[in-house]
Structure formats: structure tokens, C-alpha cells
Amino acid sequence: MATAIFSIVPVEVWADKRLTLKQMRVLGVLFSFRNKNTDIVWPSRAQIAERCGMSVCHVSTATTDLERLGWLRKDGKGGHSKSTRYAITVPDLIDAETVPETGTVPNYGTVPKSGTGGVPESGTRLRVPESGTGKEQTIEQTSEQTKVGDEPPVSSKAADPCPHQAIMDLYHEILPTGRHVRSWNDTRKAKLRARWKEEAKRQSLDWWAKFFGYIAESDFLTGKTSTPGRRPFEIDLEWIVTPSNFVKILEGKYENEPAAATPSVPAQREAMFRGCI
């Protein structure tokens, strides 16, 4: 008989109404790797997926959400050579509640007669600093929209439907020879978000896993080919999601020469992209 594995989970997990069932399953599995002397665990995503019965893609999404909700801190991006280290924390659920049960509007009235004059000066300074950074940010976003051809960055994390961290984790795992992402700023977020939103089928981590796997088959994109006097090409995630490069990859521009010369391959590639990617 196999040895049973137990997990001691704090009651705050069940009290946190923000957590989904999948997030609870992943969090419970992470607690099962913990010992009594430390809150640091480092299982691979494959180990987590096997223990909770979920796909690796769903595990990546869940750990990213758990980090955002305050249950985890990640150290490292994982990949073939090493696992991500997770520091398990218990968030303050009082701070996590954004709207008290009593509501935000008192019973004795909703809008003061003075109108906007009822807003304290401190509230205005929080939204628009005196240094004018709010205005500068608007100008910068508009300029970037003109250069990139994508929508401007979304300022609110809750309003951004694209799972940036989960896609970055897949990129690092499937394309380990590519440049490591160290800063994912608003410009880069705008490009990836635009590619995510362009087609419904791309709004899936499974699609991106297959897409990165397709890129991994290219000798040129993975730096396996070189031209005399020139360094081998080194790919990075921003280059991939830049509109012109993204289209060239989808059109098969960087496929290996022997495969591109075979008459049946274009039809196979088209079928693969239509059916899977």
C-alpha cells in the first residue's frame, strides 16, 4: 500500500472567499510539500500537477493568481534546470476585503450638496500627483500606441485578462535558450495583451505552450544556425510578440529549410495551426 500524503492547511484558506477551487487545490498541494520548520517549498510544476490532478498550464496560472492574492512569493522562474521556490504566506483577509458588508454609502445620504467640493485634497493628490506624472504617463502611452500599433497598457491588474506571468513561465520552460525576461514593463505587456486578444483561440495557455513548442523546432530561432561573421540569433519574448515578427512565425518564415522544401509540409503546418495553434 502506498504511503498516504497529508497536508496541514490553515483555516484561512477556507475563509478566503477570493480563492477558486483550482487555486485551493494547488495551495493545498503546496502545503503538502512543507515541513514544520519552514514555509519554503520547491516542487516542480510537474510534481504539483501530478499531486493535484491538474495540467501544468493550469498550475502555472493558479500559482500566479495565488502570488497576486498574497498566498505565495515566488523566487525564480523554474524551467528544466531548477524549480521555482515558493514562500507560503497567509494574507491578512481583513485587508483583502475591499467593500465592507455595510456598504460604502451611509444611510443618511448619498451625495453632499457641495458636490465635488466634498472630496478632500488628499484624495486628489493620490490620483494626480503635483509633479504631473499622471499627464506624462498619458503622453507616454499614446506615443507607444503609435509606435507599437497595439492598445495602451492597462493600469489595473484586475482589468487585464492576459495571464502575463503564466505565459512567461511557459516561455522560460519551453524555450530555455531564449533571453530570460527580467523586466516586463507596460510596453511589453501591451504587445502580449494585443496578441492574446486578437483571436479567441489564443486566449488559452495550451495554445501558447504549443506555439512556443513550434518555435522550439526552428533551428534559426533557437540559435542553432549561424552566418559567417555574425552571431547566432538569440530570441526573446518581446521579439516574439512584436506584431511583424509574430505574423512571420505564424506564416512559417523560420521553419527549417528541409521541412520547408518538402511539398507536403506547408499543408501539414497549416493543418497544425488551424487545428491546434
Summary of the structure (lengths in Angstrom):
residues: 277
radius of gyration: 23.5
end to end distance: 42.3
largest distance: 79.0
contacts: 673
relative contact order: 0.08
helix: 51%
strand: 4%
